[in-house]
């Protein structure tokens, strides 16, 4: 294997680890992106085994890891760094053992499968490093009291810049978090109604928080003319005193308003 190929494989592995770290910072871990590990392994094996087809297989796996749907998914809990750390330590110890055995002399190396074993161990090291990076870079989730029904009646705040966005479809109103931070959800109500509903995702599960870029579904009817959503920031300002009438454990609730012409009255809609 040439030095240029080894350098390219190392750069590809480093770029993938950087991508894993960036996605982990946003709260995502590799899903189908794990195909990148065998893809990286196949590239040097194509030169070691003199099988050019393996290079195409490795390139295809790398493309799948990058562009396949749900390449990075949101886990239900924070990743545990224990097993990736164990895998990284064991793989590195095995790599040093193989290299030390090869340094003893040509009689210790022979024509056996030592380069293949070394390549597989390096692939295991890359996978363990990815798991460790995802666990260490994953945002810490603290236990926070949930916003409740009381937020419906307390004083609310409307931010200067919108943190939520709504898009209408045949299924209802799709609520998206357009801010850069997660938002705690209290509830929502159609405009002009004294109602209270929990915010749910598109699969019907109740959402206590809406991550950055995540979408929730508000099942409005064709006769509804808008929605009101009560929410709050994930964390309040440290050291800030609560305002009058505000719970010390809950920051002041925020209110999102969105209004439109009901679909049932589309014939009377006027654009200006």
Backbone bond lengths (Angstrom), bond angles and torsions (degrees), N, CA, C in turn:
res aa  C-N    CA-C-N  psi(-1)  N-CA   C-N-CA  omega(-1)  CA-C   N-CA-C  phi
1 X - - - 1.474 - - 1.516 108.52 -
2 X 1.323 115.94 130.62 1.458 120.77 -177.25 1.521 110.94 -76.07
3 X 1.317 114.07 161.82 1.454 118.61 178.26 1.515 112.89 -67.58
4 X 1.344 117.20 -32.03 1.459 120.27 179.17 1.526 111.16 -65.36
5 X 1.338 116.10 -40.87 1.462 119.49 178.37 1.529 110.58 -66.49
6 X 1.326 117.00 -41.58 1.466 119.95 178.51 1.522 111.07 -62.02
7 X 1.343 117.19 -39.40 1.455 120.63 178.58 1.530 111.24 -65.64
8 X 1.333 116.56 -41.96 1.467 120.00 179.25 1.526 111.31 -63.84
9 X 1.335 117.14 -42.00 1.465 120.28 178.61 1.528 110.45 -63.65
10 X 1.337 116.82 -41.24 1.472 120.05 178.77 1.527 111.10 -63.93
11 X 1.333 117.54 -39.91 1.462 120.49 178.97 1.527 111.46 -67.00
12 X 1.332 116.71 -38.62 1.468 120.11 178.28 1.534 109.91 -64.22
13 X 1.338 116.50 -44.45 1.467 119.99 178.89 1.529 111.13 -63.46
14 X 1.340 117.05 -40.69 1.464 120.36 179.39 1.530 110.74 -66.00
15 X 1.351 117.13 -40.03 1.465 119.54 178.72 1.521 111.31 -64.81
16 X 1.337 117.17 -37.79 1.458 119.89 179.20 1.531 111.26 -68.42
17 X 1.320 117.48 -39.50 1.465 120.44 176.76 1.528 111.00 -64.38
18 X 1.326 116.98 -37.09 1.465 119.95 176.70 1.522 110.24 -65.37
19 X 1.334 117.39 -38.39 1.474 120.76 178.21 1.533 109.70 -66.20
20 X 1.327 117.81 -41.25 1.459 120.89 178.07 1.532 110.22 -61.26
21 X 1.328 116.88 -42.44 1.467 120.63 179.57 1.525 110.96 -64.19
22 X 1.327 117.60 -40.19 1.465 120.48 -179.78 1.528 111.26 -67.23
23 X 1.342 117.29 -42.27 1.460 119.89 178.94 1.525 111.37 -68.62
24 X 1.338 116.44 -36.21 1.463 119.29 178.86 1.512 111.22 -64.09
25 X 1.323 116.97 -34.24 1.465 119.85 178.35 1.515 111.29 -64.23
26 X 1.345 117.23 -26.59 1.462 122.18 178.07 1.522 112.50 -90.67
27 X 1.340 117.35 0.51 1.458 120.67 177.35 1.509 114.53 95.40
28 X 1.345 118.57 20.61 1.455 122.24 -179.96 1.526 109.97 -119.34
29 X 1.337 115.91 148.59 1.457 122.74 176.62 1.525 108.58 -122.31
30 X 1.336 118.85 159.77 1.469 119.70 -179.00 1.520 112.72 -60.87
31 X 1.319 115.61 136.28 1.464 123.04 172.06 1.512 108.54 -110.41
32 X 1.320 115.55 -99.27 1.465 118.83 173.31 1.528 112.01 -72.82
33 X 1.329 117.28 -6.54 1.471 120.25 176.33 1.520 112.60 -65.55
34 X 1.347 117.88 -13.93 1.464 119.80 177.07 1.527 112.23 -65.09
35 X 1.339 117.68 -15.19 1.464 119.53 175.92 1.522 111.71 -62.12
36 X 1.327 116.94 -16.44 1.468 119.48 179.23 1.519 111.97 -66.36
37 X 1.328 118.18 -28.34 1.473 120.34 -178.51 1.532 111.04 -65.99
38 X 1.361 120.55 -55.66 1.467 117.67 175.54 1.523 112.41 -64.06
39 X 1.345 117.52 -26.71 1.459 118.72 176.40 1.519 112.02 -64.44
40 X 1.337 116.35 -42.59 1.465 120.22 177.95 1.524 110.63 -66.49
41 X 1.331 117.59 -35.72 1.463 120.99 -179.19 1.531 110.89 -69.37
42 X 1.328 117.36 -36.76 1.469 120.22 -176.73 1.527 112.47 -67.58
43 X 1.324 117.80 -27.63 1.471 119.29 -177.58 1.531 112.44 -63.47
44 X 1.341 120.27 -52.30 1.471 117.95 177.28 1.526 113.00 -71.51
45 X 1.340 118.25 -29.02 1.471 119.45 178.47 1.521 111.30 -64.52
46 X 1.336 117.44 -28.44 1.463 119.48 177.36 1.520 111.44 -62.00
47 X 1.347 116.09 -36.80 1.470 119.20 178.13 1.525 111.81 -80.90
48 X 1.324 116.91 -36.68 1.464 119.79 -178.04 1.525 111.32 -68.30
49 X 1.320 116.94 -44.50 1.473 121.57 -178.90 1.522 112.75 -88.11
50 X 1.336 117.00 -6.00 1.469 121.78 -177.32 1.529 110.54 58.21
51 X 1.336 115.40 46.83 1.469 121.91 177.13 1.528 106.56 -123.17
52 X 1.327 117.99 94.68 1.473 119.41 -176.49 1.526 113.74 -60.74
53 X 1.334 117.16 -24.75 1.470 118.80 -179.31 1.522 111.71 -63.18
54 X 1.331 117.88 -28.28 1.458 120.29 179.16 1.525 111.85 -64.29
55 X 1.321 116.93 -29.30 1.463 119.64 178.23 1.525 110.25 -65.71
56 X 1.329 116.91 -42.02 1.456 119.84 176.54 1.510 112.44 -65.63
57 X 1.352 116.43 -37.85 1.460 119.69 177.28 1.524 110.03 -63.58
58 X 1.325 117.12 -43.75 1.462 120.04 179.56 1.519 112.14 -63.38
59 X 1.343 116.45 -42.15 1.468 119.21 178.27 1.530 111.08 -63.80
60 X 1.343 117.27 -39.08 1.461 120.43 178.58 1.527 111.17 -64.98
61 X 1.329 117.07 -40.62 1.465 119.60 178.56 1.522 111.62 -65.47
62 X 1.331 117.19 -36.67 1.463 120.06 177.53 1.530 111.28 -66.01
63 X 1.328 116.90 -38.38 1.461 119.99 177.01 1.528 111.24 -66.82
64 X 1.334 116.97 -39.71 1.463 119.88 176.85 1.524 111.30 -63.09
65 X 1.330 115.96 -41.14 1.464 119.59 179.95 1.515 112.23 -64.79
66 X 1.327 117.55 -26.49 1.468 120.62 -177.11 1.524 112.68 -90.89
67 X 1.326 117.30 -36.98 1.467 119.72 -170.11 1.517 113.99 -116.66
68 X 1.340 119.73 -2.70 1.457 119.70 178.35 1.528 109.94 -70.35
69 X 1.354 118.56 143.52 1.473 119.44 179.03 1.527 111.74 -57.57
70 X 1.323 114.70 145.76 1.466 122.86 -178.86 1.528 111.34 57.07
71 X 1.328 115.27 42.19 1.465 118.27 175.71 1.520 110.90 -60.74
72 X 1.327 116.23 -32.10 1.463 121.88 176.31 1.530 107.20 -129.93
73 X 1.310 116.00 130.30 1.458 121.45 -175.13 1.528 109.39 -120.06
74 X 1.315 115.15 163.35 1.460 120.98 179.02 1.531 108.97 -94.46
75 X 1.324 119.76 118.04 1.466 120.94 -178.00 1.517 111.78 -75.81
76 X 1.335 115.77 161.34 1.458 120.34 178.07 1.520 112.38 -77.49
77 X 1.316 117.32 -23.22 1.463 121.24 179.64 1.523 109.17 -142.30
78 X 1.301 115.74 169.22 1.461 121.02 -179.45 1.526 110.01 -67.44
79 X 1.346 118.90 133.10 1.470 120.80 179.47 1.525 111.45 -61.73
80 X 1.331 114.83 144.94 1.462 121.41 -180.00 1.527 108.93 -91.89
81 X 1.335 118.66 124.65 1.469 119.46 -179.00 1.524 114.32 -81.48
82 X 1.343 119.31 -1.18 1.468 121.01 -173.04 1.530 111.10 -64.93
83 X 1.354 116.92 -56.27 1.456 118.79 -176.08 1.521 113.28 -65.81
84 X 1.344 120.50 -41.77 1.472 117.75 174.21 1.520 113.76 -59.86
85 X 1.339 117.40 -35.32 1.462 119.54 178.34 1.522 110.66 -66.82
86 X 1.346 116.77 -41.59 1.471 119.91 177.62 1.524 110.49 -63.17
87 X 1.340 116.66 -44.09 1.459 119.54 178.98 1.518 112.71 -62.84
88 X 1.332 116.98 -39.49 1.463 120.23 179.10 1.523 111.28 -64.71
89 X 1.332 116.98 -43.99 1.467 120.05 -179.13 1.529 110.86 -65.04
90 X 1.328 117.21 -46.97 1.463 120.39 -178.47 1.522 111.76 -64.22
91 X 1.345 116.80 -41.89 1.469 118.86 -179.43 1.525 111.32 -66.60
92 X 1.332 117.56 -39.61 1.464 119.66 178.47 1.521 111.54 -67.09
93 X 1.341 116.82 -39.59 1.469 119.52 176.72 1.532 110.34 -62.29
94 X 1.348 116.04 -41.52 1.466 118.98 178.83 1.527 111.45 -66.09
95 X 1.339 117.72 -37.96 1.466 120.76 178.15 1.521 110.61 -63.20
96 X 1.336 117.01 -45.58 1.470 119.70 178.54 1.525 110.84 -64.10
97 X 1.342 116.76 -34.82 1.457 119.17 177.27 1.510 112.64 -64.98
98 X 1.327 116.34 -41.84 1.469 120.00 178.37 1.519 110.74 -66.33
99 X 1.332 117.41 -42.45 1.462 120.50 179.00 1.525 111.20 -65.26
100 X 1.325 117.78 -38.97 1.464 120.81 179.40 1.523 111.03 -67.25
101 X 1.333 115.36 -37.18 1.468 118.70 177.81 1.520 110.53 -64.73
102 X 1.348 116.94 -38.67 1.457 119.60 177.78 1.509 112.80 -69.35
103 X 1.345 117.35 -26.86 1.464 120.54 -179.94 1.515 112.81 -75.94
104 X 1.349 118.61 -9.95 1.466 120.56 -179.38 1.510 112.64 -73.21
105 X 1.317 116.80 -20.65 1.450 118.42 178.23 1.511 111.63 142.69
106 X 1.328 117.69 166.73 1.459 120.92 -179.36 1.520 112.47 -62.55
107 X 1.322 118.11 -30.70 1.457 119.17 -179.27 1.519 111.93 -68.24
108 X 1.339 117.86 -23.90 1.459 120.78 178.29 1.514 112.40 -83.38
109 X 1.331 115.85 -22.83 1.453 119.17 -177.34 1.518 110.72 -86.73
110 X 1.316 115.81 -55.70 1.453 119.71 -180.00 1.516 110.87 65.78
111 X 1.308 115.44 -157.12 1.459 122.25 -179.23 1.516 110.69 -110.52
112 X 1.308 117.22 23.19 1.458 121.68 -176.88 1.514 111.97 -74.36
113 X 1.313 115.75 -173.41 1.467 120.81 -175.55 1.521 113.12 -84.80
114 X 1.337 118.19 34.88 1.460 119.91 -177.90 1.528 112.60 -64.25
115 X 1.340 122.47 -44.10 1.467 120.42 177.59 1.525 112.60 -61.85
116 X 1.337 116.70 -35.46 1.458 119.62 178.72 1.528 110.07 -66.80
117 X 1.345 116.14 -44.43 1.455 120.11 178.71 1.521 110.98 -62.13
118 X 1.335 117.24 -40.80 1.456 121.10 179.83 1.529 110.65 -63.99
119 X 1.334 117.10 -40.21 1.463 120.56 178.65 1.524 111.30 -64.37
120 X 1.340 117.01 -43.25 1.460 120.44 179.04 1.534 111.48 -64.15
121 X 1.314 116.34 -39.17 1.463 119.61 178.29 1.522 111.28 -66.57
122 X 1.329 117.45 -37.49 1.460 119.56 176.43 1.529 111.06 -65.97
123 X 1.344 116.83 -36.24 1.462 119.34 174.75 1.519 112.03 -63.44
124 X 1.341 116.33 -40.11 1.460 119.75 175.74 1.524 111.34 -64.13
125 X 1.319 117.17 -35.77 1.463 120.27 177.18 1.524 111.38 -65.06
126 X 1.329 116.79 -39.88 1.463 120.36 178.48 1.529 110.42 -64.43
127 X 1.351 117.05 -43.26 1.466 120.25 179.26 1.521 111.09 -63.91
128 X 1.330 117.06 -42.56 1.461 119.96 179.19 1.524 111.37 -66.00
129 X 1.330 116.13 -39.34 1.464 119.31 177.82 1.526 111.12 -63.83
130 X 1.347 117.00 -37.64 1.464 119.70 178.04 1.524 111.11 -64.97
131 X 1.331 117.22 -43.91 1.458 119.40 177.68 1.515 112.49 -63.36
132 X 1.326 116.35 -37.91 1.468 120.03 179.53 1.525 111.05 -69.10
133 X 1.330 116.77 -40.85 1.473 120.35 178.89 1.520 110.30 -65.05
134 X 1.343 116.93 -42.32 1.465 120.00 179.58 1.521 111.57 -62.59
135 X 1.337 117.29 -37.83 1.461 120.21 -179.59 1.524 111.84 -72.71
136 X 1.327 117.37 -37.85 1.460 120.31 -177.21 1.525 112.68 -77.75
137 X 1.328 116.92 -33.06 1.456 120.90 -178.58 1.521 113.21 -87.55
138 X 1.335 117.17 -9.07 1.456 120.31 -177.59 1.527 109.34 -66.26
139 X 1.325 118.70 135.18 1.475 119.55 -177.68 1.517 111.49 -63.62
140 X 1.320 115.10 141.97 1.454 120.81 178.86 1.518 109.91 -74.71
141 X 1.316 115.55 133.13 1.457 121.76 -179.61 1.522 108.09 -107.05
142 X 1.285 116.77 112.99 1.462 121.50 179.24 1.526 109.75 -93.04
143 X 1.326 115.72 155.10 1.460 120.49 177.62 1.521 108.91 -76.28
144 X 1.331 114.94 119.44 1.454 120.14 -176.45 1.520 109.22 -127.12
145 X 1.321 118.21 142.54 1.461 119.62 175.38 1.518 110.27 -66.46
146 X 1.317 116.24 139.70 1.454 121.08 -177.89 1.518 110.61 -79.91
147 X 1.328 115.66 146.18 1.446 119.79 173.62 1.527 108.71 -70.87
148 X 1.323 117.50 135.09 1.449 120.88 -175.43 1.510 112.75 -118.78
149 X 1.337 114.29 -162.49 1.453 122.00 -176.39 1.526 111.93 -64.74
150 X 1.336 117.85 -24.02 1.455 120.65 -178.92 1.526 111.37 -63.36
151 X 1.344 116.78 -26.18 1.460 119.49 178.95 1.521 111.66 -62.97
152 X 1.335 116.78 -21.27 1.473 120.49 179.15 1.517 111.28 -65.53
153 X 1.333 117.74 -28.25 1.458 121.00 -173.92 1.518 113.21 -110.02
154 X 1.316 117.50 -13.70 1.457 119.48 179.41 1.526 110.86 -75.96
155 X 1.308 114.47 169.00 1.456 119.98 175.18 1.522 109.87 -65.66
156 X 1.319 116.92 135.68 1.462 121.61 -177.16 1.521 110.57 -116.35
157 X 1.309 114.97 163.95 1.458 123.15 -178.95 1.523 108.52 -124.38
158 X 1.321 117.50 135.81 1.463 122.29 174.96 1.519 108.37 -107.63
159 X 1.332 119.02 114.84 1.475 121.02 -176.83 1.532 111.13 -63.20
160 X 1.331 115.13 154.00 1.464 120.22 177.16 1.522 111.52 -65.57
161 X 1.335 116.31 -38.08 1.458 121.41 177.62 1.524 108.48 -110.95
162 X 1.331 117.94 132.55 1.478 120.01 -176.87 1.526 111.73 -63.50
163 X 1.320 115.21 138.05 1.459 121.93 176.67 1.521 111.72 -105.41
164 X 1.322 116.88 -10.22 1.454 122.63 178.28 1.513 109.57 -127.60
165 X 1.322 115.58 154.21 1.456 122.28 178.56 1.512 107.76 -137.34
166 X 1.331 117.17 147.52 1.456 121.14 -177.98 1.527 109.32 -127.58
167 X 1.321 115.68 138.40 1.460 123.40 177.43 1.521 108.25 -130.13
168 X 1.327 116.46 133.13 1.457 121.30 -177.19 1.525 110.64 -93.81
169 X 1.332 115.51 142.71 1.454 122.85 174.35 1.525 108.04 -145.92
170 X 1.310 116.54 -176.63 1.459 120.14 179.11 1.528 111.67 -66.89
171 X 1.316 118.48 -23.42 1.462 121.75 -179.61 1.516 112.16 -81.95
172 X 1.322 117.94 -24.11 1.449 121.20 -178.34 1.510 110.95 146.39
173 X 1.325 116.17 -151.47 1.459 122.85 179.62 1.528 109.10 -101.79
174 X 1.308 116.16 122.24 1.466 122.18 179.97 1.522 108.12 -93.89
175 X 1.309 116.02 113.67 1.462 123.45 -177.37 1.518 109.12 -95.57
176 X 1.325 117.00 122.18 1.469 122.11 -178.14 1.522 110.30 -119.11
177 X 1.334 115.01 138.80 1.458 121.33 173.93 1.526 108.26 -83.03
178 X 1.323 117.24 108.32 1.464 122.06 -177.87 1.524 111.88 -97.79
179 X 1.332 117.53 5.35 1.457 120.34 176.61 1.529 109.21 -86.13
180 X 1.303 116.25 179.48 1.464 121.64 -178.55 1.524 112.40 -98.10
181 X 1.341 117.95 1.90 1.458 122.11 -177.78 1.516 109.72 -130.56
182 X 1.341 118.63 157.00 1.467 120.62 175.23 1.528 111.25 -66.53
183 X 1.323 115.07 154.42 1.458 121.81 -179.80 1.522 109.22 -126.55
184 X 1.322 116.56 137.65 1.462 122.02 177.07 1.520 109.02 -84.81
185 X 1.326 116.19 133.09 1.453 121.88 -174.97 1.523 110.24 -103.85
186 X 1.327 116.11 136.09 1.464 121.02 176.00 1.516 110.29 -102.49
187 X 1.309 117.92 -59.38 1.454 122.18 -179.79 1.511 110.34 -179.74
188 X 1.343 116.27 -178.65 1.452 120.21 -179.30 1.515 109.60 -147.25
189 X 1.317 114.93 164.04 1.458 121.62 -179.41 1.516 108.39 -149.28
190 X 1.338 118.62 142.47 1.470 119.77 170.69 1.519 110.31 -62.73
191 X 1.319 116.57 149.98 1.459 121.02 -178.98 1.526 110.24 -63.73
192 X 1.350 115.83 137.30 1.447 121.24 178.04 1.507 114.81 79.85
193 X 1.328 118.13 9.39 1.461 121.47 -179.56 1.523 109.77 -125.85
194 X 1.318 115.88 144.50 1.455 121.72 175.91 1.527 107.98 -92.24
195 X 1.318 115.37 71.24 1.471 121.42 -176.12 1.516 108.80 -123.56
196 X 1.328 114.71 167.63 1.478 121.24 178.69 1.524 108.84 -149.88
197 X 1.325 115.74 116.29 1.457 121.84 179.31 1.521 108.62 -126.85
198 X 1.326 115.56 149.51 1.465 120.51 173.01 1.512 109.34 -79.99
199 X 1.319 116.18 145.16 1.460 121.50 178.50 1.528 108.63 -78.95
200 X 1.313 115.93 132.41 1.470 121.89 -178.93 1.517 110.12 -125.53
201 X 1.342 115.41 156.65 1.454 119.35 176.43 1.522 109.83 -81.61
202 X 1.323 116.06 -176.17 1.453 120.16 -175.91 1.518 112.33 -71.28
203 X 1.336 118.43 -10.90 1.464 122.64 175.28 1.526 112.22 -98.18
204 X 1.329 118.28 0.97 1.453 121.98 177.14 1.509 114.92 91.21
205 X 1.331 119.51 8.05 1.455 121.89 179.98 1.520 110.18 -88.50
206 X 1.340 115.92 138.66 1.459 121.11 -179.58 1.527 109.60 -67.38
207 X 1.320 115.83 136.03 1.455 122.11 -179.52 1.522 109.57 -110.46
208 X 1.320 116.01 124.07 1.460 120.79 172.51 1.519 110.99 -89.18
209 X 1.335 117.04 -25.65 1.458 122.72 177.71 1.519 108.74 -137.13
210 X 1.310 115.35 151.53 1.455 122.36 176.33 1.521 107.34 -120.36
211 X 1.321 115.84 110.35 1.462 119.93 -176.86 1.530 110.24 -70.96
212 X 1.325 114.76 165.44 1.463 119.90 179.35 1.524 109.65 -61.32
213 X 1.322 116.32 123.65 1.452 121.98 -178.93 1.512 115.22 85.54
214 X 1.328 118.34 -7.87 1.466 121.14 -179.34 1.522 110.67 -76.49
215 X 1.339 115.95 151.68 1.460 122.12 -175.08 1.523 109.17 -118.80
216 X 1.333 116.91 136.49 1.459 124.01 172.81 1.523 108.52 -117.00
217 X 1.327 116.37 159.29 1.460 121.79 -177.76 1.517 109.63 -114.73
218 X 1.325 116.43 122.57 1.460 122.97 175.45 1.526 107.34 -105.33
219 X 1.334 118.48 110.40 1.472 120.84 -173.97 1.531 112.86 -76.82
220 X 1.317 116.71 76.49 1.455 121.21 177.65 1.524 109.75 -81.49
221 X 1.331 116.03 160.95 1.461 122.84 179.32 1.525 109.69 -101.28
222 X 1.343 117.96 166.22 1.477 119.72 177.64 1.519 113.75 -62.93
223 X 1.339 118.49 -13.52 1.458 121.35 -178.92 1.530 112.47 -96.40
224 X 1.336 117.98 -6.14 1.461 120.94 178.50 1.518 109.84 -78.04
225 X 1.323 115.43 144.08 1.466 121.07 -176.76 1.524 113.12 -112.54
226 X 1.313 117.64 10.22 1.454 119.93 178.96 1.515 111.28 163.16
227 X 1.328 115.23 177.73 1.461 121.40 179.33 1.525 108.55 -136.70
228 X 1.327 114.56 156.52 1.450 122.95 172.34 1.528 107.05 -127.97
229 X 1.302 116.43 125.89 1.471 121.84 -177.52 1.516 108.75 -122.40
230 X 1.341 116.15 125.41 1.460 122.36 176.24 1.527 108.82 -99.04
231 X 1.303 115.94 128.83 1.464 120.77 -177.03 1.518 108.89 -150.94
232 X 1.312 116.27 -178.96 1.454 120.88 179.77 1.510 110.95 -157.27
233 X 1.322 117.80 165.38 1.470 120.66 177.28 1.517 110.56 -69.67
234 X 1.305 115.79 159.38 1.464 120.49 -179.73 1.509 110.85 -65.43
235 X 1.313 117.69 -43.68 1.465 121.97 -178.68 1.513 109.44 -132.49
236 X 1.331 114.80 140.53 1.457 119.30 174.88 1.517 110.31 -81.49
237 X 1.289 116.11 172.16 1.467 120.77 178.36 1.517 109.54 -71.42
238 X 1.288 115.64 131.09 1.461 119.94 -179.91 1.526 109.71 -70.61
239 X 1.326 112.96 133.51 1.450 118.17 177.77 1.508 114.40 83.31
240 X 1.376 117.40 -5.44 1.461 119.28 -179.43 1.520 109.74 -81.87
241 X 1.296 116.86 137.57 1.441 120.91 178.74 1.526 110.40 -80.19
242 X 1.323 117.97 140.40 1.452 119.07 178.33 1.518 111.07 -68.70
243 X 1.334 114.72 148.37 1.442 119.44 177.78 1.523 110.53 -75.11
244 X 1.301 114.68 169.45 1.457 119.84 -179.32 1.530 109.93 -63.10
245 X 1.345 115.80 130.10 1.456 120.66 -178.79 1.513 113.95 81.98
246 X 1.310 117.39 5.89 1.457 121.40 -178.29 1.514 109.59 -109.37
247 X 1.347 115.31 135.67 1.453 121.09 179.42 1.515 109.31 -69.41
248 X 1.352 117.10 136.64 1.464 120.60 -179.20 1.507 111.75 -65.96
249 X 1.355 118.34 -28.41 1.460 120.67 179.67 1.505 113.36 -84.51
250 X 1.348 118.02 -13.21 1.454 122.09 -178.79 1.515 109.58 -120.62
251 X 1.340 118.81 127.01 1.450 119.69 172.55 1.529 110.07 -69.58
252 X 1.324 116.38 164.73 1.459 120.03 -177.49 1.516 110.55 -60.79
253 X 1.325 115.71 133.58 1.460 120.83 -178.80 1.521 110.36 -69.08
254 X 1.312 116.28 148.42 1.454 122.76 177.10 1.523 108.93 -112.08
255 X 1.312 116.02 152.84 1.454 121.80 -176.03 1.521 109.69 -122.07
256 X 1.329 115.95 128.48 1.457 122.48 175.63 1.525 108.76 -107.58
257 X 1.327 116.73 126.93 1.457 122.09 -179.78 1.529 109.13 -116.10
258 X 1.306 115.87 134.95 1.464 121.81 174.51 1.519 108.00 -141.42
259 X 1.327 116.92 128.72 1.459 122.52 -178.61 1.530 109.31 -128.11
260 X 1.328 115.74 148.83 1.450 122.00 178.43 1.523 108.91 -156.11
261 X 1.324 115.15 168.68 1.460 120.32 173.97 1.519 108.78 -77.46
262 X 1.334 119.45 127.02 1.475 119.92 -178.51 1.519 111.63 -57.44
263 X 1.328 115.05 145.99 1.472 119.56 179.53 1.507 111.77 -60.98
264 X 1.329 118.06 -29.48 1.469 121.26 178.98 1.522 111.40 -68.52
265 X 1.333 118.07 -17.45 1.444 122.38 179.39 1.516 111.90 -113.23
266 X 1.325 116.15 28.80 1.481 120.18 -176.19 1.514 111.65 -63.27
267 X 1.332 117.88 -28.73 1.470 119.97 -179.25 1.515 111.47 -66.83
268 X 1.331 118.00 -26.59 1.470 121.27 -179.81 1.510 112.77 -95.40
269 X 1.331 118.29 7.61 1.467 120.97 -177.09 1.533 110.08 -68.94
270 X 1.313 115.82 136.40 1.453 122.17 178.94 1.525 108.32 -121.33
271 X 1.316 116.81 127.63 1.465 122.13 178.93 1.520 108.22 -96.84
272 X 1.339 116.35 132.72 1.449 119.66 177.53 1.523 109.66 -142.55
